[in-house]
Amino acid sequence: MHARSAPRFDNLNTMSLPTSAGSHEPIKPNHTLLPTTNSMDRRSQADGRSISLSSLPMELLQEIFLWCVPPRPSQSEFLYQSIYMVGFASQVAPLLLCQVCNLWRHISLTLPRLWTSLDVFVSMGKSRPCLPLANIWLARSGELPLSLALYQQNESNDNRIAAGEILDLYRLYIHRWSNIHFDLTGPRYCRLLTSQQRSAPMLKQFRMQTCYRIYEAEDKDLFGIFDFVPHLSHLQVSRIPDLDIFGETSVRIPWSQLVTLSLDYLPSVGTSLRILENCPKLIDCSFKIDALSGPLPETPINRELHSLEINIGHEQVATFLEKVTLPALKQMTIHVRGPLDQYGWPQSKFGAFLKRSRCRPSHFEIHDTGMRFDEFADCLCNPYLQSLESITVQDRRDWTWDPFVTDLAVNLLTCSPFIHESTSVMPTMSEALQNQVSAQACRLPNLESLTFRGSCLWTADGMVADMVESRWRYHCRQVRRLKRVELELLSSHVEDFRRLKEFCVEGLELDVMLR
């Protein structure tokens, strides 16, 4: 094989190809998804047949090429994937397919479905892919729905200009937007939408992260597309322009058709409740709620949410829990914000919420809740949490705070005969909780994943290993076997660390940090 210079991709119509590209014999690419002729020849010779890729029907090659396109990354991976793709876009489909031979290049450039997804990353004043290539890329997509992403590294003037150029290009295709993900910091683009651009009839998912306190004018202009979005069901934005504590806004958000909603800024608890009232189809919800209370409904709002994540001030937690009823809830995540002075977890309100909702969640995650050890034990004993398959506790507060995942909690999670009787009941517990502790040996029988991070865990050395061993080696029929354990242990817990490593060798997924 002769050495060849790397092909250029500034323009798909004038792309330079290897000198041997006139042949249909493909050159071996650096990509595992694409078979080589030699490998296929070896397999065909084994059964006495001769097969050439060039002899395959055009329709079959097209279908194969579509399977070569990398899947779109999840939302949390978008930015890092784009950074990765800056240097490697030419090594994956569809650009890689254009390098192999004339036949593959012809098929790729005439197959619109290959060009319906485009991620552009802007850094150092340049967009990658560059604007001319992005222009030709989208022109190749025919009239199909588009999945577009734009990531702007920072608010430097050159980046703002480069991001604005890409955004102006994207605006030409608003009528074909389907899945949109923008991560912007003040791009300079033409903010005036035409009457035709104030409608996105194919839009299904819209996600936009912005510096919301600085460039609200640009954000508000892009929301002009919401005048007509009949298929929009997934919305995730930093904030909605002009949203007040009553849930009113000048933007025409189609609340009634949303299935997934994520808002990084809501001015009050009342605003979040008003929005829930307006979203009867909502299944997945994520809110970051500011410190105001706002007007509250008289009765709790009943919604069929499957997933709820709230980031909320400690003073508003009880208010929110009092005003919602979620009977279908399966995943619940609570981040509590507040100053370093003492604040408490509203355990009674939380218990009342679970009883009123009669939900059976499978995942429960709490961050910096300010719980006491008896309140956490009460959570472990709550009958509506016994269906939990995973629990995550992260506590990053000051070291002077009392830990709440203590010997008591670990004993509640331990299957007999590993229970330490001396610590199974503590005199400071309420009588009702003592009765609950005595009634059953092992709580959360469906638990498969366990995470304790930060300063929340404080037990005698060996107790955590006992608990894990009871659910890993000697699990009862009524108790599921643990699959994954993530812990942050004190460096003095030598026995715990040694035994947990043994379970890891046996197949337990383990992630342990020492502090």
C-alpha positions in Angstrom: 0.0 0.0 0.0 1.5 3.4 -1.0 1.6 6.2 1.4 -1.1 8.8 0.8 -1.7 12.3 2.1 -4.8 12.8 4.3 -7.9 13.8 2.3 -9.3 17.3 2.7 -12.9 17.9 3.8 -13.4 21.6 3.3 -15.7 20.8 0.4 -17.4 17.5 -0.2 -17.7 18.3 -3.9 -14.0 18.8 -4.4 -12.7 16.3 -1.9 -9.3 15.0 -2.8 -9.2 11.2 -2.9 -6.3 8.6 -3.0 -4.9 7.9 -6.4 -6.3 4.4 -6.4 -9.9 5.6 -5.7 -11.0 4.9 -9.3 -11.0 1.2 -8.5 -13.8 -0.4 -6.6 -11.3 -2.3 -4.5 -11.6 -0.5 -1.1 -8.6 0.6 0.8 -8.5 -0.7 4.4 -9.9 2.1 6.7 -9.0 2.6 10.3 -12.5 1.8 11.5 -13.9 -1.5 12.8 -17.4 -1.0 11.4 -16.2 -1.2 7.8 -15.3 -4.7 6.4 -12.4 -5.0 4.0 -12.5 -6.9 0.8 -9.6 -9.1 1.8 -11.4 -10.3 4.9 -14.6 -11.0 3.0 -12.6 -12.8 0.3 -11.1 -15.1 2.9 -14.5 -15.9 4.3 -15.9 -16.5 0.8 -13.0 -18.7 -0.3 -13.7 -20.9 2.7 -17.1 -21.9 1.4 -16.1 -21.9 -2.3 -17.9 -18.7 -3.3 -16.5 -15.4 -4.5 -18.1 -12.2 -3.2 -17.1 -8.7 -4.0 -18.5 -5.6 -2.2 -18.9 -3.9 -5.5 -21.3 -6.6 -6.6 -23.7 -6.0 -3.7 -27.0 -4.3 -4.6 -27.0 -0.6 -4.1 -29.9 -0.8 -1.6 -27.9 -3.2 0.5 -24.8 -1.0 0.5 -26.9 1.9 1.5 -28.4 0.0 4.5 -24.9 -1.1 5.5 -23.7 2.5 5.4 -26.5 3.7 7.6 -25.4 1.2 10.3 -21.9 2.6 10.1 -23.0 6.0 11.4 -22.0 6.4 15.1 -25.0 6.6 17.5 -25.7 10.0 18.9 -24.2 10.3 22.4 -26.4 10.8 25.5 -27.0 14.4 26.6 -24.4 14.3 29.3 -21.7 13.1 26.8 -22.5 15.6 24.0 -19.9 18.2 24.8 -17.0 15.7 25.4 -18.1 13.7 22.3 -17.9 16.9 20.2 -14.4 17.7 21.5 -13.3 14.2 20.6 -14.9 14.5 17.1 -12.9 17.7 16.4 -9.8 15.6 15.5 -11.5 12.4 14.4 -14.5 13.4 12.3 -12.7 12.1 9.2 -12.3 8.7 10.7 -15.9 7.9 11.2 -19.0 7.8 8.9 -20.1 9.5 6.8 -16.8 11.2 6.0 -14.8 8.0 6.3 -17.1 6.3 3.7 -16.3 9.0 1.2 -12.5 8.1 1.3 -12.7 4.4 0.4 -13.5 4.3 -3.3 -15.5 6.1 -6.0 -18.5 3.8 -5.6 -18.7 4.3 -1.9 -18.2 8.0 -2.3 -21.0 8.2 -4.8 -23.4 6.2 -2.6 -22.5 8.3 0.5 -23.0 11.6 -1.2 -26.4 10.6 -2.7 -27.8 9.1 0.5 -29.5 11.9 2.4 -30.0 9.8 5.6 -26.3 9.8 6.2 -26.2 13.6 6.5 -29.1 14.3 8.8 -27.0 14.6 12.0 -24.4 17.3 12.5 -22.5 18.4 15.6 -20.4 21.6 15.4 -17.8 22.6 18.1 -16.6 26.2 18.3 -13.2 27.0 19.9 -10.3 29.3 19.3 -12.5 31.3 16.9 -13.1 28.4 14.6 -15.9 26.0 14.0 -15.3 22.3 13.4 -16.5 21.2 11.0 -15.9 24.5 9.2 -18.8 26.6 7.9 -18.4 25.6 4.2 -18.4 21.9 5.0 -21.4 22.3 7.4 -23.2 24.1 4.6 -22.6 21.3 2.1 -23.3 18.6 4.7 -26.8 20.0 5.4 -27.4 20.5 1.7 -26.8 16.7 1.2 -29.6 15.9 3.8 -32.5 16.4 1.3 -35.7 17.2 3.1 -35.3 14.8 6.0 -35.6 15.9 9.7 -32.3 17.1 11.2 -30.5 16.4 14.4 -28.2 19.4 15.1 -25.9 20.4 17.8 -23.7 23.5 18.4 -21.2 23.9 21.3 -19.5 27.2 22.0 -16.5 26.8 24.2 -16.6 30.3 25.8 -17.7 33.9 25.3 -14.6 35.2 23.5 -15.4 37.5 20.6 -14.0 35.2 18.0 -16.0 32.3 19.3 -19.2 34.4 19.4 -18.7 35.3 15.7 -18.0 31.7 14.7 -20.9 30.3 16.6 -23.2 33.0 15.2 -22.2 31.9 11.6 -23.2 28.3 12.3 -26.4 29.4 14.0 -27.3 31.5 11.0 -26.8 28.4 8.8 -28.9 26.3 11.1 -31.7 28.9 11.1 -32.1 28.3 7.3 -33.3 24.7 8.2 -35.7 25.5 11.1 -38.5 23.9 9.2 -36.6 20.6 9.4 -35.3 20.8 13.0 -36.1 17.6 14.9 -33.5 17.1 17.6 -31.7 20.3 18.7 -28.9 20.7 21.3 -27.3 24.1 21.7 -24.7 25.0 24.3 -24.2 28.8 23.8 -22.4 31.7 25.4 -23.7 34.7 23.4 -23.3 34.0 19.7 -23.5 36.9 17.3 -26.1 36.0 14.8 -29.0 37.5 12.9 -31.6 37.6 15.7 -34.6 38.5 13.5 -36.6 35.4 12.5 -38.7 35.5 9.4 -42.4 34.6 9.5 -41.4 31.2 8.0 -38.8 30.6 10.7 -41.2 31.1 13.6 -42.4 27.5 13.0 -40.6 24.2 13.5 -43.2 21.6 12.5 -40.8 18.7 12.8 -39.2 19.6 16.2 -39.4 16.9 18.8 -36.5 17.6 21.2 -35.1 21.0 22.1 -32.2 21.5 24.5 -30.4 24.8 25.0 -27.9 25.7 27.7 -26.9 29.3 27.9 -25.3 32.0 30.1 -28.9 32.9 31.0 -28.1 36.0 33.1 -26.1 37.7 30.3 -27.5 36.9 26.9 -31.2 36.7 27.4 -32.0 38.7 24.2 -30.5 36.0 22.0 -32.2 33.3 24.0 -35.6 34.9 23.7 -35.3 35.3 20.0 -34.6 31.6 19.5 -37.7 30.9 21.4 -39.7 32.5 18.6 -39.7 29.1 16.9 -42.2 27.9 19.5 -45.1 29.7 17.7 -45.8 26.4 16.0 -44.2 23.2 17.3 -46.9 20.5 17.2 -44.6 17.6 17.8 -42.4 19.0 20.6 -42.4 16.7 23.5 -38.9 17.0 25.1 -37.8 20.4 26.4 -34.6 21.2 28.4 -33.4 24.8 28.7 -31.5 26.9 31.2 -34.4 29.3 31.6 -37.5 30.5 29.9 -37.4 34.3 29.1 -39.8 36.5 31.1 -41.0 33.6 33.3 -42.5 35.0 36.5 -43.5 33.5 39.8 -47.0 32.8 38.5 -45.6 30.6 35.7 -46.6 33.2 33.0 -44.2 34.0 30.1 -44.3 35.8 26.8 -43.0 32.7 25.0 -45.5 30.3 23.7 -44.4 27.1 25.4 -46.6 24.1 24.5 -46.9 22.8 28.1 -49.8 20.5 27.4 -47.8 18.3 25.0 -44.5 18.0 26.9 -43.4 14.5 28.1 -40.0 15.5 29.3 -39.1 18.9 30.9 -35.9 20.2 32.5 -35.5 23.8 33.7 -32.3 25.0 35.3 -34.0 28.1 36.7 -37.4 28.6 38.3 -38.1 31.7 40.4 -40.2 29.9 43.1 -41.8 26.7 44.3 -45.1 28.2 43.2 -43.8 28.5 39.7 -42.8 24.9 39.5 -46.2 23.8 40.8 -48.0 26.0 38.3 -46.0 24.5 35.5 -46.8 21.0 36.7 -50.4 21.9 36.6 -50.0 22.9 32.9 -48.3 19.7 31.9 -50.7 16.8 32.1 -48.6 14.4 30.0 -45.3 15.0 31.8 -43.4 11.8 32.6 -39.8 13.0 33.4 -39.2 16.3 35.2 -36.1 18.1 36.4 -36.3 21.5 38.2 -33.8 23.9 39.8 -35.9 26.1 42.0 -35.0 29.5 43.5 -35.6 30.6 47.0 -39.0 32.4 46.6 -42.2 30.7 47.7 -44.7 32.2 45.3 -48.4 31.5 45.2 -49.2 27.9 46.1 -52.2 25.7 45.1 -54.7 24.8 47.8 -54.5 21.1 47.2 -51.6 18.8 46.1 -51.1 18.5 42.4 -51.5 14.9 41.1 -49.2 13.9 38.2 -48.2 10.6 36.7 -44.4 11.4 36.8 -42.1 8.5 36.5 -38.9 10.5 37.2 -38.5 13.6 39.4 -35.2 15.5 40.1 -35.3 18.8 42.1 -32.6 21.1 43.2 -34.1 23.2 45.9 -33.3 25.3 48.9 -33.7 23.6 52.3 -36.5 26.0 53.4 -38.6 25.0 50.4 -38.3 21.2 50.5 -41.2 20.7 52.9 -43.4 23.1 50.9 -42.8 21.2 47.6 -43.4 17.8 49.2 -46.6 19.0 50.7 -48.0 20.1 47.3 -47.4 17.1 45.0 -48.9 13.7 44.7 -47.0 11.3 42.4 -48.4 7.8 42.4 -46.4 6.5 39.4 -43.0 7.8 40.6 -40.1 5.4 40.0 -37.0 7.6 40.3 -36.6 10.4 42.7 -33.5 12.7 43.1 -33.3 15.6 45.6 -30.5 18.1 45.8 -30.7 20.4 48.8 -29.1 23.8 48.8 -28.4 26.1 51.8 -25.9 27.9 54.0 -23.5 26.0 56.3 -25.6 26.8 59.4 -27.8 24.0 60.7 -30.9 23.0 58.7 -33.1 19.9 58.9 -34.6 17.4 56.7 -38.5 17.3 56.8 -38.8 13.6 57.4 -42.4 13.8 58.5 -43.4 15.7 55.3 -41.4 13.2 53.2 -43.2 10.3 54.8 -46.5 11.9 54.3 -45.7 12.5 50.6 -44.9 8.8 50.1 -48.0 7.7 52.0 -50.3 10.1 50.1 -48.7 9.1 46.7 -48.6 5.4 47.5 -45.7 5.2 45.0 -43.1 2.5 44.8 -39.9 4.1 43.6 -37.0 1.9 42.4 -34.3 4.6 42.6 -33.8 7.1 45.4 -31.0 9.7 45.4 -30.3 12.4 47.9 -27.6 15.1 48.1 -26.8 17.3 51.1 -30.1 16.8 52.8 -29.2 17.6 56.4 -30.6 14.3 57.7 -30.1 12.9 61.2 -29.2 9.2 61.6 -32.7 8.3 62.9 -34.3 10.1 59.9 -32.2 8.1 57.5 -33.1 4.9 59.3 -36.7 5.9 59.1 -36.3 6.2 55.3 -34.8 2.7 55.2 -37.8 1.4 57.1 -40.5 3.2 55.1 -42.8 0.6 53.5 -43.1 2.6 50.3 -39.3 2.5 49.8 -38.9 -1.3 50.1 -39.1 -1.6 46.3 -35.8 0.4 45.9 -33.3 -1.2 43.5 -30.7 1.5 43.9 -30.0 4.2 46.5 -27.5 7.0 46.3 -26.4 9.2 49.2 -23.9 12.0 48.6 -23.0 14.5 51.4 -20.4 17.1 50.7 -20.9 19.4 53.7 -18.4 20.4 56.3 -16.7 17.6 58.3 -18.1 19.0 61.5 -21.6 17.8 60.5 -22.8 14.6 62.1 -22.8 11.6 59.7 -26.2 9.9 59.3 -25.3 6.6 57.6 -24.2 5.0 60.9 -24.1 1.5 62.4 -27.9 1.6 62.7 -28.4 2.1 59.0 -25.8 -0.5 58.0 -27.5 -3.0 60.3 -30.9 -2.3 58.8 -29.3 -3.2 55.4 -27.6 -6.3 56.7 -29.1 -9.8 56.3 -29.0 -12.3 59.2 -26.8 -13.7 60.6 -24.4 -10.7 60.2 -26.5 -8.3 62.2 -24.8 -6.7 65.2 -27.3 -6.9 68.0 -25.5 -4.4 70.2 -26.2 -1.6 67.7 -29.5 -2.7 66.2 -31.5 -0.3 68.5 -30.3 3.0 69.9 -31.8 4.7 72.9 -32.2 8.0 71.1 -34.6 6.5 68.5 -38.3 7.0 68.7 -40.4 4.1 70.1 -42.1 3.7 66.8 -38.8 3.4 64.9 -37.4 0.9 67.5 -40.5 -1.3 66.8 -39.8 -1.1 63.1 -36.2 -2.0 63.5 -37.1 -5.0 65.6 -39.8 -6.2 63.3 -37.6 -7.1 60.3 -34.0 -8.0 59.9 -33.2 -6.7 56.4 -34.5 -3.6 54.7 -34.6 -2.8 51.0 -34.7 -6.5 49.8 -34.6 -5.5 46.1 -31.5 -3.4 46.4 -28.9 -4.1 43.7 -26.9 -0.8 43.7 -25.6 1.1 46.7 -23.7 4.4 46.8 -22.5 6.3 49.9 -20.3 9.3 49.1 -18.9 12.2 51.1 -18.9 12.5 54.9 -22.3 10.8 55.4 -20.8 7.3 56.3 -19.4 6.6 59.7 -19.4 3.0 61.0 -17.2 0.6 62.9 -14.6 -1.0 60.7 -15.9 -4.3 59.2 -19.6 -3.5 59.4 -19.9 -2.3 55.8 -18.1 -5.4 54.6 -20.5 -7.5 56.7 -23.5 -5.8 55.1 -22.1 -6.3 51.6 -21.1 -9.9 52.2 -24.6 -10.7 53.5 -26.0 -9.5 50.3 -23.3 -10.8 48.0 -22.2 -14.2 49.3 -25.0 -15.3 51.6 -28.0 -13.4 50.2 -31.4 -14.9 51.1 -34.0 -15.9 48.6 -36.1 -13.0 49.5 -33.2 -10.5 49.1 -31.7 -9.7 45.8 -27.9 -10.0 45.3 -26.0 -6.7 45.2 -24.4 -5.9 41.8 -22.7 -2.5 42.4 -21.3 -0.8 45.5 -19.7 2.7 45.5 -18.3 3.9 48.8 -16.2 6.7 50.4 -14.5 5.1 53.4 -12.3 6.4 56.2 -8.7 5.5 55.5 -8.7 3.7 58.9 -11.2 1.1 57.7 -8.6 -1.5 56.8 -10.8 -4.6 57.2 -13.6 -3.1 55.2 -11.3 -2.2 52.4 -9.6 -5.6 52.3 -12.8 -7.6 52.3 -14.5 -5.5 49.8 -11.6 -6.0 47.4 -12.1 -9.8 47.8 -15.8 -9.4 46.7 -14.6 -7.3 43.7 -12.3 -10.2 42.6 -15.4 -12.5 42.8 -17.4 -10.2 40.4 -18.9 -7.4 42.5 -18.8 -4.0 40.8 -16.9 -1.9 43.3 -15.7 1.7 43.4 -14.1 2.6 46.7 -12.4 5.9 47.7 -10.6 6.5 50.9 -10.6 9.8 52.8 
